[in-house]
C-alpha cells in the first residue's frame, strides 16, 4: 500500500482472514520476481500491517514496491479446513458442469465479503460463479478440476 516511515518499512494490506498469523511469518517473496526477503519487524497500522524487510532499506525503495504483491512460502501456510483453498491453488483449474461439459478455466477469485465469486473464462466468455454449495459441487486440486452446477441465469444459452 506504500511506504511507512523513513527507513523503508512497508504498509501492507493482508488478504488473509486471519491477520494475526503474520506474527510468526519469517520470510516472504516480493513481487513477480519472487525475490526472497526476511521480515525484520512487523506491526499493525490502521487497516493494514507494517513490515520491515531486510531487502528494503529506504523510503524510496518502499515506494517503488507500491502495488506489488508479497507472497508467503508454502512452509508458512496455515492449515485449512476441509473445503477451504488458497486462491493460488484455484487459479487455472479446469471447470466443467455436472455433465462433464467444459466451461473454461478459473482465472480470478473476487472476494465480496458475503461469498467469493469465481471468474471463469471459456468458449462462452466470462462466467461469474458464486462460491456457494448450490453451485460449487467438487474441487479436486490434485486433478486441477472443479465441478459446478450452473443455476439458471449464470450462463447465457
N, CA, C and O of each residue as an XYZ file, in Angstrom:
628
protein
N       0.827     -1.194      0.000
C       0.000      0.000      0.000
C       0.866      1.251      0.000
O       0.364      2.338     -0.287
N       2.157      1.127      0.315
C       3.024      2.291      0.317
C       4.122      2.194      1.350
O       4.321      1.164      1.994
N       4.829      3.300      1.486
C       5.926      3.372      2.451
C       5.383      3.813      3.804
O       4.348      4.473      3.895
N       6.106      3.434      4.848
C       5.740      3.834      6.211
C       7.028      4.181      6.942
O       7.826      3.298      7.255
N       7.229      5.448      7.211
C       8.418      5.885      7.930
C       9.616      6.069      7.010
O       9.554      5.760      5.820
N      10.704      6.576      7.577
C      11.868      6.928      6.757
C      12.823      5.778      6.439
O      13.732      5.947      5.627
N      12.634      4.609      7.065
C      13.613      3.524      6.925
C      13.189      2.423      5.960
O      13.819      1.366      5.916
N      12.128      2.656      5.186
C      11.741      1.677      4.191
C      10.728      0.649      4.640
O      10.537     -0.367      3.972
N      10.073      0.898      5.767
C       9.007     -0.014      6.168
C       7.884      0.058      5.135
O       7.684      1.087      4.490
N       7.163     -1.036      4.991
C       6.073     -1.126      4.030
C       4.727     -1.155      4.740
O       4.570     -1.830      5.757
N       3.751     -0.417      4.199
C       2.360     -0.587      4.614
C       1.779     -1.649      3.699
O       1.846     -1.526      2.476
N       1.203     -2.702      4.294
C       0.770     -3.871      3.547
C      -0.684     -4.182      3.885
O      -1.086     -4.151      5.048
N      -1.456     -4.479      2.859
C      -2.822     -4.953      3.052
C      -2.795     -6.467      3.028
O      -2.331     -7.066      2.058
N      -3.283     -7.087      4.074
C      -3.297     -8.553      4.151
C      -4.559     -9.091      3.499
O      -5.654     -8.580      3.732
N      -4.403    -10.125      2.680
C      -5.541    -10.797      2.069
C      -5.854    -12.074      2.831
O      -6.213    -13.089      2.234
N      -5.721    -12.023      4.122
C      -5.979    -13.180      4.966
C      -7.105    -12.828      5.922
O      -7.192    -11.698      6.403
N      -7.960    -13.792      6.194
C      -8.997    -13.561      7.189
C      -8.471    -13.832      8.600
O      -9.229    -13.790      9.569
N      -7.170    -14.111      8.709
C      -6.516    -14.335      9.999
C      -5.238    -13.496     10.073
O      -4.140    -14.052     10.064
N      -5.365    -12.165     10.146
C      -4.165    -11.314     10.085
C      -3.184    -11.539     11.235
O      -2.004    -11.218     11.090
N      -3.625    -12.072     12.359
C      -2.725    -12.350     13.467
C      -1.659    -13.377     13.134
O      -0.639    -13.465     13.818
N      -1.887    -14.137     12.105
C      -0.944    -15.180     11.714
C       0.385    -14.631     11.243
O       1.380    -15.355     11.221
N       0.421    -13.359     10.865
C       1.659    -12.777     10.357
C       2.681    -12.513     11.468
O       3.812    -12.114     11.191
N       2.287    -12.735     12.705
C       3.219    -12.561     13.822
C       4.362    -13.570     13.766
O       5.436    -13.315     14.310
N       4.146    -14.699     13.123
C       5.161    -15.754     13.116
C       5.857    -15.929     11.769
O       6.836    -16.670     11.683
N       5.385    -15.278     10.734
C       5.987    -15.425      9.403
C       7.398    -14.847      9.422
O       7.604    -13.731      9.899
N       8.365    -15.593      8.911
C       9.760    -15.173      8.951
C      10.291    -14.650      7.616
O      11.146    -13.765      7.586
N       9.779    -15.203      6.512
C      10.271    -14.750      5.210
C       9.120    -14.710      4.220
O       8.110    -15.395      4.384
N       9.295    -13.885      3.181
C       8.289    -13.730      2.146
C       8.987    -13.618      0.798
O      10.212    -13.526      0.718
N       8.192    -13.628     -0.241
C       8.677    -13.381     -1.593
C       8.055    -12.079     -2.077
O       6.870    -11.832     -1.856
N       8.856    -11.247     -2.738
C       8.420     -9.911     -3.136
C       8.243     -9.852     -4.653
O       9.154    -10.190     -5.409
N       7.054     -9.415     -5.084
C       6.797     -9.143     -6.493
C       6.788    -10.373     -7.374
O       6.954    -11.498     -6.904
N       6.589    -10.136     -8.673
C       6.527    -11.228     -9.637
C       7.848    -11.980     -9.749
O       7.878    -13.138    -10.165
N       8.942    -11.314     -9.374
C      10.251    -11.977     -9.417
C      10.427    -12.944     -8.250
O      11.359    -13.749     -8.243
N       9.539    -12.868     -7.269
C       9.599    -13.719     -6.079
C      10.948    -13.607     -5.376
O      11.545    -14.609     -4.981
N      11.413    -12.374     -5.227
C      12.678    -12.123     -4.532
C      12.485    -12.421     -3.048
O      11.543    -11.924     -2.430
N      13.361    -13.217     -2.486
C      13.266    -13.607     -1.080
C      13.638    -12.450     -0.161
O      14.602    -11.730     -0.418
N      12.874    -12.278      0.905
C      13.166    -11.247      1.902
C      12.820    -11.789      3.291
O      11.846    -12.521      3.467
N      13.632    -11.413      4.255
C      13.347    -11.752      5.659
C      12.592    -10.597      6.296
O      12.871     -9.432      6.013
N      11.642    -10.923      7.154
C      10.906     -9.905      7.893
C      11.677     -9.593      9.168
O      11.892    -10.466     10.008
N      12.094     -8.329      9.300
C      12.860     -7.906     10.469
C      11.977     -7.344     11.574
O      12.285     -7.472     12.759
N      10.863     -6.712     11.165
C       9.952     -6.117     12.142
C       8.563     -6.067     11.530
O       8.411     -5.959     10.313
N       7.566     -6.146     12.374
C       6.182     -6.102     11.918
C       5.330     -5.355     12.918
O       5.662     -5.276     14.101
N       4.242     -4.815     12.440
C       3.317     -4.117     13.317
C       1.957     -3.988     12.656
O       1.782     -4.362     11.496
N       1.008     -3.462     13.390
C      -0.335     -3.220     12.869
C      -0.494     -1.718     12.756
O      -0.163     -0.974     13.679
N      -1.005     -1.278     11.617
C      -1.209      0.157     11.406
C      -2.507      0.362     10.634
O      -2.586      0.040      9.448
N      -3.516      0.893     11.302
C      -4.794      1.131     10.637
C      -5.390     -0.164     10.130
O      -5.549     -1.126     10.881
N      -5.720     -0.182      8.840
C      -6.336     -1.375      8.254
C      -5.318     -2.385      7.751
O      -5.692     -3.442      7.243
N      -4.057     -2.076      7.885
C      -3.042     -2.971      7.345
C      -1.958     -3.312      8.336
O      -2.075     -3.078      9.539
N      -0.909     -3.867      7.793
C       0.270     -4.236      8.559
C       1.423     -3.346      8.135
O       1.397     -2.743      7.062
N       2.426     -3.271      8.981
C       3.682     -2.664      8.572
C       4.753     -3.739      8.688
O       4.800     -4.502      9.653
N       5.611     -3.773      7.676
C       6.686     -4.748      7.651
C       7.994     -4.051      7.317
O       8.041     -3.181      6.448
N       9.049     -4.437      8.009
C      10.393     -4.019      7.620
C      11.085     -5.262      7.088
O      11.179     -6.284      7.767
N      11.568     -5.151      5.855
C      12.236     -6.264      5.198
C      13.730     -6.001      5.115
O      14.166     -4.853      5.019
N      14.505     -7.065      5.151
C      15.957     -6.897      5.067
C      16.407     -6.371      3.711
O      17.523     -5.865      3.594
N      15.577     -6.477      2.695
C      15.950     -6.059      1.343
C      15.449     -4.659      0.986
O      15.752     -4.158     -0.097
N      14.695     -4.025      1.871
C      14.147     -2.687      1.613
C      14.625     -1.771      2.730
O      14.148     -1.856      3.861
N      15.569     -0.899      2.405
C      16.200     -0.088      3.459
C      15.980      1.406      3.294
O      16.483      2.188      4.100
N      15.240      1.824      2.269
C      14.965      3.252      2.093
C      13.491      3.459      1.794
O      12.807      2.562      1.302
N      13.022      4.641      2.095
C      11.638      5.018      1.800
C      11.379      4.960      0.286
O      10.300      4.554     -0.146
N      12.360      5.360     -0.502
C      12.203      5.351     -1.957
C      12.010      3.926     -2.481
O      11.179      3.687     -3.358
N      12.780      2.991     -1.940
C      12.639      1.588     -2.359
C      11.260      1.058     -1.953
O      10.635      0.305     -2.700
N      10.795      1.452     -0.774
C       9.464      1.036     -0.323
C       8.395      1.607     -1.252
O       7.463      0.897     -1.628
N       8.518      2.853     -1.616
C       7.553      3.473     -2.547
C       7.541      2.761     -3.888
O       6.487      2.611     -4.505
N       8.710      2.321     -4.340
C       8.812      1.639     -5.633
C       8.056      0.309     -5.639
O       7.732     -0.210     -6.707
N       7.778     -0.235     -4.481
C       7.069     -1.509     -4.387
C       5.552     -1.340     -4.326
O       4.823     -2.325     -4.212
N       5.076     -0.100     -4.401
C       3.633      0.149     -4.355
C       2.921     -0.694     -5.423
O       3.313     -0.689     -6.589
N       1.894     -1.403     -5.020
C       1.114     -2.223     -5.937
C       1.651     -3.628     -6.140
O       0.975     -4.460     -6.746
N       2.838     -3.910     -5.653
C       3.391     -5.265     -5.773
C       2.736     -6.183     -4.745
O       2.247     -5.728     -3.712
N       2.734     -7.453     -5.037
C       2.233     -8.446     -4.102
C       3.397     -9.052     -3.330
O       4.508     -9.179     -3.844
N       3.118     -9.420     -2.096
C       4.051    -10.163     -1.266
C       3.458    -11.560     -1.096
O       2.267    -11.709     -0.822
N       4.283    -12.560     -1.259
C       3.820    -13.938     -1.212
C       4.490    -14.687     -0.066
O       5.648    -14.436      0.267
N       3.748    -15.597      0.521
C       4.286    -16.439      1.581
C       4.713    -17.779      1.005
O       4.047    -18.311      0.116
N       5.813    -18.330      1.500
C       6.182    -19.685      1.067
C       5.176    -20.698      1.615
O       4.564    -20.475      2.660
N       5.015    -21.800      0.906
C       4.078    -22.828      1.360
C       4.391    -23.294      2.776
O       3.484    -23.668      3.518
N       5.673    -23.275      3.159
C       6.053    -23.715      4.503
C       5.477    -22.804      5.592
O       5.399    -23.211      6.752
N       5.076    -21.592      5.242
C       4.495    -20.637      6.194
C       2.967    -20.636      6.150
O       2.324    -19.870      6.868
N       2.388    -21.491      5.310
C       0.938    -21.502      5.138
C       0.243    -22.055      6.377
O       0.774    -22.908      7.089
N      -0.943    -21.547      6.605
C      -1.755    -22.050      7.715
C      -2.490    -23.312      7.272
O      -2.655    -23.556      6.077
N      -2.922    -24.095      8.226
C      -3.713    -25.272      7.917
C      -5.139    -24.830      7.609
O      -5.722    -24.023      8.334
N      -5.684    -25.364      6.536
C      -7.040    -25.027      6.134
C      -8.008    -26.129      6.535
O      -7.629    -27.289      6.694
N      -9.255    -25.741      6.692
C     -10.314    -26.702      6.968
C     -10.699    -27.398      5.663
O     -10.452    -26.855      4.586
N     -11.297    -28.586      5.738
C     -11.772    -29.242      4.507
C     -12.707    -28.295      3.743
O     -13.581    -27.659      4.334
N     -12.511    -28.215      2.433
C     -13.333    -27.340      1.597
C     -12.811    -25.923      1.495
O     -13.394    -25.109      0.778
N     -11.709    -25.593      2.203
C     -11.079    -24.287      2.093
C      -9.846    -24.416      1.204
O      -9.158    -25.436      1.219
N      -9.577    -23.356      0.423
C      -8.462    -23.389     -0.504
C      -7.777    -22.037     -0.511
O      -8.410    -21.014     -0.250
N      -6.503    -22.029     -0.805
C      -5.807    -20.780     -1.068
C      -6.133    -20.374     -2.503
O      -6.282    -21.228     -3.377
N      -6.240    -19.094     -2.736
C      -6.591    -18.604     -4.070
C      -5.609    -19.122     -5.116
O      -6.017    -19.540     -6.200
N      -4.304    -19.094     -4.792
C      -3.330    -19.533     -5.797
C      -3.496    -21.002     -6.183
O      -3.062    -21.412     -7.260
N      -4.121    -21.796     -5.313
C      -4.357    -23.190     -5.645
C      -5.474    -23.342     -6.678
O      -5.501    -24.314     -7.433
N      -6.386    -22.381     -6.705
C      -7.553    -22.474     -7.579
C      -7.322    -21.895     -8.970
O      -7.933    -22.339     -9.942
N      -6.441    -20.906     -9.063
C      -6.213    -20.253    -10.350
C      -5.715    -21.287    -11.362
O      -4.746    -22.005    -11.116
N      -6.399    -21.342    -12.497
C      -6.006    -22.254    -13.569
C      -6.716    -23.596    -13.575
O      -6.533    -24.372    -14.513
N      -7.532    -23.903    -12.548
C      -8.220    -25.198    -12.571
C      -9.234    -25.219    -13.708
O      -9.804    -24.192    -14.074
N      -9.441    -26.395    -14.249
C     -10.408    -26.613    -15.321
C     -11.787    -26.774    -14.689
O     -11.964    -27.556    -13.755
N     -12.763    -26.028    -15.210
C     -14.109    -26.035    -14.646
C     -15.060    -26.694    -15.645
O     -15.076    -26.344    -16.825
N     -15.853    -27.650    -15.158
C     -16.856    -28.302    -16.002
C     -18.152    -28.431    -15.220
O     -18.169    -28.346    -13.992
N     -19.237    -28.640    -15.958
C     -20.517    -28.820    -15.275
C     -20.684    -30.281    -14.875
O     -19.803    -31.104    -15.121
N     -21.800    -30.592    -14.269
C     -22.031    -31.946    -13.750
C     -22.132    -32.999    -14.858
O     -21.950    -34.188    -14.597
N     -22.421    -32.572    -16.084
C     -22.477    -33.491    -17.217
C     -21.101    -33.693    -17.840
O     -20.949    -34.492    -18.764
N     -20.087    -32.967    -17.334
C     -18.735    -33.096    -17.857
C     -18.404    -32.131    -18.983
O     -17.330    -32.221    -19.578
N     -19.313    -31.207    -19.282
C     -19.083    -30.217    -20.335
C     -18.099    -29.173    -19.840
O     -18.274    -28.596    -18.766
N     -17.054    -28.934    -20.637
C     -16.035    -27.954    -20.271
C     -16.630    -26.547    -20.287
O     -17.279    -26.147    -21.253
N     -16.402    -25.807    -19.211
C     -16.873    -24.426    -19.109
C     -15.707    -23.463    -19.315
O     -15.881    -22.395    -19.901
N     -14.534    -23.829    -18.842
C     -13.367    -22.974    -19.001
C     -12.387    -23.153    -17.862
O     -12.361    -24.184    -17.189
N     -11.576    -22.116    -17.661
C     -10.565    -22.129    -16.596
C     -10.848    -21.009    -15.608
O     -11.247    -19.908    -15.989
N     -10.634    -21.307    -14.344
C     -10.790    -20.305    -13.299
C      -9.607    -19.342    -13.380
O      -8.457    -19.769    -13.278
N      -9.877    -18.053    -13.561
C      -8.806    -17.076    -13.752
C      -8.675    -16.080    -12.612
O      -7.647    -15.415    -12.487
N      -9.707    -15.969    -11.776
C      -9.668    -14.951    -10.725
C     -10.665    -15.326     -9.639
O     -11.664    -15.997     -9.898
N     -10.380    -14.883     -8.419
C     -11.310    -15.025     -7.306
C     -11.597    -13.622     -6.792
O     -10.690    -12.895     -6.388
N     -12.868    -13.256     -6.813
C     -13.285    -11.948     -6.298
C     -13.834    -12.162     -4.896
O     -14.743    -12.965     -4.690
N     -13.278    -11.441     -3.942
C     -13.735    -11.551     -2.558
C     -14.717    -10.411     -2.292
O     -14.335     -9.241     -2.242
N     -15.992    -10.776     -2.123
C     -17.052     -9.774     -1.997
C     -17.442     -9.470     -0.562
O     -18.098     -8.462     -0.302
N     -17.056    -10.306      0.352
C     -17.458    -10.125      1.745
C     -18.503    -11.149      2.146
O     -18.357    -11.808      3.175
N     -19.561    -11.296      1.346
C     -20.587    -12.278      1.684
C     -20.177    -13.673      1.220
O     -20.196    -14.620      2.007
N     -19.816    -13.800     -0.028
C     -19.241    -15.048     -0.543
C     -18.319    -14.685     -1.702
O     -18.530    -13.692     -2.398
N     -17.298    -15.507     -1.892
C     -16.390    -15.268     -3.008
C     -17.110    -15.541     -4.325
O     -18.154    -16.194     -4.357
N     -16.535    -15.031     -5.403
C     -17.039    -15.279     -6.748
C     -15.862    -15.756     -7.589
O     -14.811    -15.116     -7.622
N     -16.046    -16.891     -8.271
C     -15.023    -17.409     -9.162
C     -15.273    -16.871    -10.566
O     -16.391    -16.933    -11.076
N     -14.230    -16.347    -11.178
C     -14.300    -15.857    -12.549
C     -13.724    -16.950    -13.446
O     -12.574    -17.362    -13.291
N     -14.549    -17.409    -14.390
C     -14.161    -18.484    -15.295
C     -14.210    -17.949    -16.718
O     -15.198    -17.334    -17.121
N     -13.149    -18.181    -17.475
C     -13.109    -17.801    -18.894
C     -13.109    -19.064    -19.741
O     -12.334    -19.992    -19.510
N     -13.997    -19.075    -20.728
C     -14.097    -20.223    -21.618
C     -14.685    -19.825    -22.949
O     -14.680    -18.649    -23.315
N     -15.188    -20.797    -23.668
C     -15.718    -20.539    -25.008
C     -16.952    -19.649    -24.993
O     -17.255    -19.010    -26.000
N     -17.666    -19.591    -23.882
C     -18.850    -18.724    -23.776
C     -18.520    -17.388    -23.125
O     -19.414    -16.659    -22.695
N     -17.230    -17.074    -23.058
C     -16.818    -15.807    -22.466
C     -16.594    -15.918    -20.978
O     -16.234    -16.982    -20.473
N     -16.806    -14.816    -20.273
C     -16.587    -14.760    -18.827
C     -17.849    -15.182    -18.089
O     -18.948    -14.711    -18.384
N     -17.671    -16.072    -17.132
C     -18.777    -16.546    -16.298
C     -18.410    -16.283    -14.846
O     -17.297    -16.585    -14.415
N     -19.339    -15.724    -14.100
C     -19.140    -15.445    -12.676
C     -19.918    -16.481    -11.876
O     -21.138    -16.586    -11.999
N     -19.206    -17.239    -11.058
C     -19.820    -18.304    -10.269
C     -19.752    -17.965     -8.788
O     -18.658    -17.844     -8.237
N     -20.907    -17.810     -8.128
C     -20.867    -17.573     -6.685
C     -20.373    -18.826     -5.963
O     -20.755    -19.945     -6.303
N     -19.529    -18.621     -4.973
C     -18.985    -19.757     -4.230
C     -19.963    -20.100     -3.116
O     -19.835    -19.669     -1.970
N     -20.947    -20.899     -3.516
C     -21.980    -21.388     -2.598
C     -22.165    -22.879     -2.878
O     -21.892    -23.337     -3.987
N     -22.626    -23.640     -1.885
C     -22.763    -25.093     -2.073
C     -23.681    -25.488     -3.224
O     -23.486    -26.549     -3.816
N     -24.680    -24.665     -3.560
C     -25.573    -24.992     -4.667
C     -24.860    -24.941     -6.015
O     -25.328    -25.549     -6.978
N     -23.732    -24.225     -6.104
C     -23.027    -24.058     -7.372
C     -21.734    -24.875     -7.420
O     -21.520    -25.631     -8.368
N     -20.882    -24.736     -6.426
C     -19.581    -25.424     -6.424
C     -19.790    -26.802     -5.823
O     -20.023    -26.943     -4.622
N     -19.702    -27.811     -6.667
C     -20.004    -29.174     -6.229
C     -18.777    -29.966     -5.813
O     -18.838    -30.744     -4.861
N     -17.657    -29.780     -6.517
C     -16.467    -30.544     -6.178
C     -15.222    -29.805     -6.669
O     -15.200    -29.252     -7.769
N     -14.192    -29.809     -5.829
C     -12.888    -29.271     -6.210
C     -11.874    -30.374     -5.968
O     -11.769    -30.902     -4.861
N     -11.127    -30.718     -7.011
C     -10.082    -31.728     -6.917
C      -8.760    -31.056     -7.289
O      -8.425    -30.932     -8.467
N      -8.015    -30.624     -6.267
C      -6.765    -29.910     -6.529
C      -5.717    -30.796     -7.179
O      -4.918    -30.316     -7.983
N      -5.706    -32.088     -6.845
C      -4.733    -32.997     -7.457
C      -4.964    -33.106     -8.961
O      -4.011    -33.110     -9.739
N      -6.227    -33.195     -9.370
C      -6.565    -33.300    -10.791
C      -6.696    -31.931    -11.441
O      -6.828    -31.834    -12.661
N      -6.660    -30.865    -10.633
C      -6.807    -29.478    -11.127
C      -8.153    -29.285    -11.821
O      -8.234    -28.658    -12.877
N      -9.231    -29.846    -11.200
C     -10.566    -29.746    -11.772
C     -11.576    -29.263    -10.738
O     -11.395    -29.423     -9.531
N     -12.638    -28.671    -11.254
C     -13.755    -28.230    -10.427
C     -15.040    -28.588    -11.168
O     -15.159    -28.364    -12.372
N     -15.991    -29.144    -10.435
C     -17.295    -29.458    -10.997
C     -18.308    -28.493    -10.398
O     -18.334    -28.278     -9.186
N     -19.143    -27.913    -11.260
C     -20.116    -26.925    -10.805
C     -21.507    -27.257    -11.325
O     -21.664    -27.948    -12.332
N     -22.498    -26.758    -10.627
C     -23.892    -26.827    -11.066
C     -24.276    -25.423    -11.503
O     -24.236    -24.484    -10.708
N     -24.647    -25.287    -12.765
C     -24.985    -23.969    -13.309
C     -26.449    -23.660    -13.042
O     -27.341    -24.192    -13.702
N     -26.682    -22.797    -12.072
C     -28.034    -22.350    -11.790
C     -28.561    -21.521    -12.953
O     -27.763    -20.923    -13.675
N     -29.865    -21.462    -13.162
C     -30.414    -20.631    -14.237
C     -29.939    -19.183    -14.100
O     -29.965    -18.599    -13.017
N     -29.505    -18.625    -15.228
C     -29.054    -17.248    -15.247
C     -27.551    -17.057    -15.095
O     -27.048    -15.956    -15.322
N     -26.833    -18.090    -14.722
C     -25.391    -17.967    -14.560
C     -24.646    -17.962    -15.885
O     -23.543    -17.424    -15.985
N     -25.256    -18.564    -16.903
C     -24.605    -18.647    -18.201
C     -25.647    -18.380    -19.284
O     -26.782    -18.850    -19.195
N     -25.259    -17.631    -20.292
C     -26.146    -17.362    -21.422
C     -26.203    -18.578    -22.322
O     -25.166    -19.146    -22.663
N     -27.382    -18.978    -22.705
C     -27.516    -20.124    -23.623
C     -27.578    -19.674    -25.045
O     -27.691    -20.501    -25.950
